Amino acid sequence: MALSATACGGSDTKETKTETTQDTGDKKDSASSDKKTSASAVRLVSVSDVSKYVTIGEYKGLTLDRSSVTVTDDDVQAEIDYNLEENGTEVNDGTVEEGDSVTINFTGTIDGKEFDGGSAEDYDLVIGEGGMIDGFEDGIIGMKKGETKELDLTFPDDYYEESVAGKPVVFKVTLQKFTRPSELNDEWVAANTEYKTVDEYRAAVKKELEENETKSADYDLYSNAWSEVLANSEVKEYPEEDVDKAVEAYKKLNENYVKEAGMEMSDFLKAQGMSEEDYEEDCQQYAESKVEQNLIVQGIMDAEGLSLDDDDIQTLKDELLSEYGYESFDQLVAYYGEQEVNESLALMRVERFIVDNATVNETSATEADVANEDADPESEDTGVDAAEDTIEDNASEEDSSDTAEESEETASEDDVANEG
């Protein structure tokens, strides 16, 4: 599908909203015509009449919840502690203490034999955080740089890996290096931040955390708004041309990855545990999901006269640039492709329209409340902005295409001795 040359440009005409009135039918028809005229020249789908292909759920007048997190003094201190750890000083003389960040090599044996996932090199660990089985971190306390030590431990009876649960284990640990968190004082603040005093720095950290929480709450709100509309919409028929193009784009993405990885497609499918039939089905499902989103977004944009070509869209472009760390919009397009970027901008535009026309109830919680909720296996994580998902399709699909060997290596470094 050819994209309009105006996709990256702007218009001097600002978007206007058409209000519902009690005027005559002629005036209503005129308003509808004005909306369609003002709609963006960039289209996400090949069809002109989206209503033939999808029934769009109600998207105006929704009731939504916006849950924001209240930043506490404990949250601020935790962030400061993290920064002190990240900017710690490497210790060459002395021994490991609680709170130090260590880099270790270790090999685990049960009955004198190494076991799967029992070894790792250059493993980073903060002593005292409790991420390892009982006795592991305590055993490192007092070690010197370069020292090797054997730890006689026992896996917990309820350890998540049943094959080693309750068994005695010996870990041979070599301390590669360790750093000690810096001390928080005015001197450290002046040397490592743009502030001069601890109080200034603490206030700045709190402000940044609050801004991040506000942004996160907004993203969740937009994502939930879109999810509700998506759930209440129904595709009647998928435009064949759009599905075929989406399948082709998805396959090309995977083929490029396979080529860059020096693999054959058969190796790729084997690493994913997929047959050729499974792969074709996966491509079809991906394409239909993508086309469904584009049909709904395009339908709402057509109905409401929303555009990607006016001055207001620049705010959304700036958000994408900030989120992905690009200096210019051209760089963003060059990396992700014009179609992907347009889809993201359009979805963001529609999400915000839905929220602007909804009743939003504000709720608040603390980080501790959120952590407790996340710990509940029944809770659901919805903290991903759907618009970001769109532009991240390429990256996420590449990430999911790791080889079996890479996946196994990662597991061996992360699983063993972890508290689970």
C-alpha positions in Angstrom: 0.0 0.0 0.0 1.5 3.3 -1.1 1.8 5.8 1.8 1.1 9.5 1.4 4.1 11.8 1.2 2.4 13.9 3.9 2.9 11.2 6.5 5.9 12.8 8.0 4.8 16.4 7.5 2.4 18.8 9.2 -0.5 20.9 8.1 -1.3 24.4 9.2 -4.9 23.4 9.8 -5.6 22.2 13.3 -8.0 19.3 14.0 -11.5 20.5 15.1 -14.1 18.4 16.8 -17.6 18.3 15.3 -20.2 18.6 18.1 -23.5 16.7 18.1 -26.4 19.0 17.5 -30.2 18.8 17.0 -29.9 20.4 13.5 -31.5 19.1 10.4 -30.4 16.0 8.5 -28.7 18.2 5.8 -26.5 19.8 8.5 -25.7 16.4 10.0 -24.7 15.1 6.5 -22.6 18.2 6.1 -20.8 17.6 9.4 -20.2 14.0 8.5 -18.8 15.1 5.1 -16.5 17.6 6.9 -15.1 14.9 9.1 -14.3 12.6 6.2 -12.7 15.5 4.4 -10.5 16.3 7.3 -9.4 12.7 7.8 -5.7 11.9 7.3 -4.6 11.2 3.7 -2.5 8.4 5.3 -4.5 5.2 5.5 -3.7 2.1 7.5 -5.8 -0.2 5.3 -6.4 -0.6 1.6 -10.3 -0.4 1.8 -12.2 2.8 1.8 -15.3 1.7 3.6 -14.1 0.1 6.8 -17.7 -0.6 8.0 -18.0 -3.4 5.5 -15.2 -5.3 7.3 -15.6 -4.5 11.0 -18.3 -3.6 13.5 -16.6 -1.1 15.9 -17.6 -1.3 19.6 -18.7 1.8 21.5 -15.7 4.1 21.9 -17.4 7.3 23.3 -18.9 7.7 26.7 -16.9 4.8 28.3 -16.2 4.7 32.0 -12.5 4.1 32.7 -10.2 4.0 35.8 -6.9 5.8 36.0 -4.8 4.3 38.8 -1.9 6.4 39.9 0.8 5.5 42.4 1.7 7.8 45.3 5.5 8.1 45.6 6.6 7.5 49.3 9.8 8.4 51.1 10.7 4.7 51.0 10.4 4.8 47.2 12.7 7.8 47.0 15.2 6.1 49.3 15.1 2.9 47.3 15.9 4.8 44.1 18.8 6.7 45.8 20.2 3.4 47.2 20.1 1.9 43.7 22.0 4.9 42.3 24.5 4.7 45.1 25.1 1.0 44.2 25.4 1.8 40.5 28.0 4.4 41.3 29.8 2.4 43.9 33.6 2.1 44.3 35.4 -1.1 43.4 37.2 -2.6 46.5 40.6 -4.1 45.9 41.7 -4.5 49.5 39.2 -5.7 52.1 36.4 -8.2 52.3 32.8 -8.4 51.1 30.2 -6.9 53.3 26.4 -7.0 53.2 25.1 -4.5 50.6 28.2 -4.9 48.3 27.7 -5.8 44.6 29.7 -8.8 43.6 30.7 -10.5 40.4 31.3 -14.2 40.8 31.9 -17.5 39.0 30.4 -20.5 40.5 30.0 -24.2 39.9 27.5 -26.4 41.7 27.8 -30.1 42.2 25.4 -32.7 43.7 27.1 -36.0 44.8 30.2 -34.7 43.2 28.6 -34.2 39.8 27.8 -31.0 38.0 24.1 -30.5 37.1 22.2 -28.6 34.5 21.9 -24.9 35.4 24.4 -25.3 38.3 27.1 -23.0 36.9 27.6 -19.4 35.8 30.3 -17.0 35.0 30.4 -13.2 35.7 27.3 -13.5 37.7 26.3 -10.2 39.3 24.7 -10.3 42.8 23.9 -7.8 45.6 24.7 -9.3 48.9 21.7 -9.2 51.3 18.9 -9.0 48.7 18.0 -12.6 49.3 17.9 -13.6 45.7 19.8 -16.9 46.3 19.2 -20.0 48.4 19.9 -19.7 52.1 23.6 -19.6 52.9 24.8 -18.6 49.5 25.1 -14.9 50.0 26.2 -15.2 53.6 28.9 -17.5 52.5 30.4 -14.8 50.2 30.5 -12.2 53.1 34.2 -12.0 54.2 35.7 -13.2 50.9 38.5 -11.2 49.2 38.8 -10.4 45.5 40.2 -13.4 43.7 39.4 -15.8 46.5 37.8 -19.2 45.8 35.6 -20.8 48.4 33.3 -23.9 48.7 29.8 -23.5 50.2 28.1 -26.6 51.6 24.4 -25.9 51.3 21.1 -27.6 50.8 18.3 -26.7 48.4 15.0 -26.0 50.1 12.5 -28.8 50.2 10.0 -26.7 48.3 12.5 -25.5 45.7 10.8 -24.9 42.3 13.2 -27.2 40.5 12.0 -30.6 41.8 15.1 -32.5 40.6 17.3 -30.7 43.2 14.8 -29.9 45.9 16.0 -30.9 49.3 19.4 -32.1 48.1 22.8 -31.2 49.5 24.8 -29.1 47.1 28.4 -27.8 47.0 29.0 -24.5 45.2 32.5 -23.6 44.4 32.5 -19.8 44.2 35.3 -17.5 42.9 35.0 -13.8 43.7 35.9 -11.9 40.6 35.4 -8.4 41.9 33.1 -6.4 44.2 32.0 -2.8 44.6 30.7 -0.9 47.7 27.8 1.6 47.5 28.9 5.2 47.8 28.0 7.2 50.9 25.2 9.7 50.4 26.5 13.2 51.3 26.8 16.6 49.7 30.2 15.8 48.2 28.9 12.7 46.4 25.8 14.6 45.2 27.9 17.5 43.8 30.3 15.1 42.1 27.8 12.7 40.6 24.6 14.7 39.9 23.6 18.2 38.8 22.6 19.1 42.3 24.7 20.4 45.2 23.1 19.1 48.4 21.4 15.9 49.5 18.1 17.7 50.1 18.1 19.1 46.5 19.0 15.6 45.1 16.3 13.9 47.2 13.6 16.4 46.0 14.7 15.9 42.4 14.5 12.1 42.7 11.0 12.4 44.1 9.9 14.7 41.3 11.3 12.3 38.7 9.6 9.3 40.2 6.3 11.2 40.4 6.6 12.2 36.7 7.3 8.6 35.8 4.3 7.3 37.7 2.1 9.9 36.0 3.3 8.8 32.6 2.8 5.1 33.6 -0.7 5.8 34.8 -1.5 7.6 31.5 -0.1 4.7 29.4 -2.2 2.2 31.4 -5.3 4.3 30.9 -4.8 4.6 27.2 -4.0 0.9 26.9 -7.1 -0.1 28.9 -9.3 2.2 26.9 -8.1 0.6 23.6 -8.5 -2.9 25.0 -12.1 -2.2 25.9 -13.0 -1.0 22.4 -11.1 -3.9 20.8 -12.9 -6.4 23.0 -16.3 -5.0 21.9 -15.5 -4.9 18.2 -15.9 -7.7 15.7 -14.3 -8.3 12.3 -16.8 -9.3 9.7 -14.2 -10.0 7.0 -10.5 -9.5 6.7 -9.4 -7.5 3.6 -7.3 -10.1 1.8 -4.8 -7.6 0.4 -4.0 -6.2 3.9 -3.7 -9.7 5.5 -1.4 -10.9 2.7 0.8 -7.8 3.1 0.9 -8.3 6.9 1.9 -11.9 6.4 4.6 -11.0 3.9 6.0 -8.3 6.2 6.0 -10.7 9.2 7.8 -13.5 7.2 10.3 -11.0 5.9 11.1 -9.9 9.4 11.7 -13.5 10.5 13.7 -14.3 7.4 16.0 -11.3 7.9 16.6 -12.4 11.5 17.3 -15.9 10.5 19.8 -14.7 7.8 21.5 -12.3 10.3 21.8 -15.1 12.8 23.5 -17.4 10.2 20.7 -19.9 10.5 18.4 -21.8 8.1 14.6 -21.4 8.4 14.4 -25.0 9.5 16.8 -24.4 12.3 14.8 -21.3 13.3 11.5 -23.3 13.5 13.2 -26.0 15.4 14.5 -23.5 18.0 11.0 -22.2 18.4 9.5 -25.7 18.7 7.3 -25.0 15.6 6.4 -27.1 12.6 6.0 -25.4 9.2 2.2 -25.7 9.6 2.5 -24.0 13.1 4.6 -21.2 11.6 2.1 -20.5 8.8 -0.7 -20.4 11.4 1.3 -18.1 13.5 1.9 -15.7 10.6 -1.8 -15.8 9.7 -2.8 -15.0 13.3 -0.3 -12.2 13.6 -1.5 -10.7 10.3 -5.2 -10.9 11.2 -4.5 -9.3 14.6 -2.6 -6.5 13.0 -5.3 -5.9 10.3 -8.1 -6.0 13.0 -6.3 -3.2 14.9 -5.8 -1.1 11.8 -9.5 -1.6 10.7 -10.8 -0.3 14.0 -8.3 2.5 14.3 -9.0 3.6 10.7 -12.8 3.4 11.2 -12.7 5.7 14.2 -10.4 8.1 12.5 -12.7 8.2 9.5 -15.8 8.7 11.7 -14.2 11.5 13.8 -12.1 13.2 11.2 -8.8 12.4 13.1 -5.6 13.1 11.2 -1.9 12.3 11.2 -1.2 15.4 9.2 -2.1 18.3 11.5 -0.1 20.3 14.1 -1.5 18.2 17.0 0.3 15.1 15.8 3.6 16.6 16.6 3.1 16.0 20.3 2.7 12.3 19.6 5.8 12.3 17.4 7.7 13.9 20.2 6.5 11.2 22.6 7.7 8.5 20.4 11.1 10.2 19.9 11.5 10.5 23.7 10.3 7.0 24.4 12.8 5.4 21.9 15.7 7.8 22.3 15.9 9.1 18.7 17.0 12.6 17.9 14.8 13.0 14.8 11.6 11.6 13.4 13.4 10.6 10.2 15.7 8.3 12.2 12.7 6.7 13.9 11.0 6.0 10.5 14.3 4.7 9.0 14.6 2.1 11.7 11.0 0.9 12.2 9.6 1.8 8.8 6.9 4.3 7.8 4.0 1.9 8.1 4.9 0.8 11.6 5.3 4.4 12.8 2.1 5.5 11.2 0.2 2.6 12.8 1.6 3.6 16.2 0.8 7.3 15.8 -2.7 6.4 14.6 -3.3 4.1 17.6 -2.0 6.7 20.0 -4.3 9.3 18.4 -7.4 7.1 18.8 -6.5 6.0 22.3 -6.4 9.7 23.4 -9.6 10.4 21.6 -11.3 7.6 23.5 -10.0 8.8 26.8 -10.9 12.5 26.0 -14.5 11.3 25.4 -14.7 9.0 28.5 -15.6 9.4 32.2 -12.3 8.8 34.0 -12.3 7.8 37.7 -9.1 8.5 39.6 -7.7 6.0 42.1 -4.4 5.9 43.9 -2.1 3.4 45.6 1.4 3.1 46.9 4.3 1.2 45.4 3.9 -1.4 48.2 0.2 -1.9 47.3 1.2 -2.4 43.7 3.9 -4.9 44.6 1.5 -6.9 46.7 -1.0 -7.0 43.9 1.7 -8.1 41.4 2.7 -10.9 43.8 -0.8 -12.3 43.4 -0.7 -15.0 40.6 -4.3 -14.1 39.9 -3.5 -10.5 39.1 -3.1 -9.3 35.5 -0.4 -7.0 34.2 -1.8 -4.5 31.8 0.9 -1.9 32.0 1.9 -1.9 28.3 0.7 0.8 26.0 -0.8 -0.8 22.9 0.6 1.9 20.8 4.1 1.1 22.0 3.4 -2.6 21.3 2.7 -1.7 17.7 6.0 0.0 17.1 7.9 -2.6 19.1 6.6 -5.6 17.0 9.9 -5.8 15.1 12.1 -5.7 18.2 9.9 -8.1 20.2 9.7 -10.6 17.5 13.5 -10.6 17.1 13.8 -11.0 20.9 11.5 -14.0 20.8 13.6 -15.6 18.1 16.6 -16.5 20.2 18.2 -19.8 19.4 17.6 -22.8 21.7 21.3 -22.6 22.7 21.0 -19.0 23.7 17.8 -19.7 25.7 19.5 -22.6 27.5 22.6 -20.5 28.3 20.4 -17.8 29.8 18.5 -20.3 32.0 21.7 -21.9 33.3 22.9 -18.5 34.5 19.7 -17.4 36.1 18.1 -20.5 37.5 20.6 -22.2 39.7 20.8 -21.2 43.3 18.2 -18.6 42.8 15.7 -18.5 45.5 12.9 -19.2 43.0 
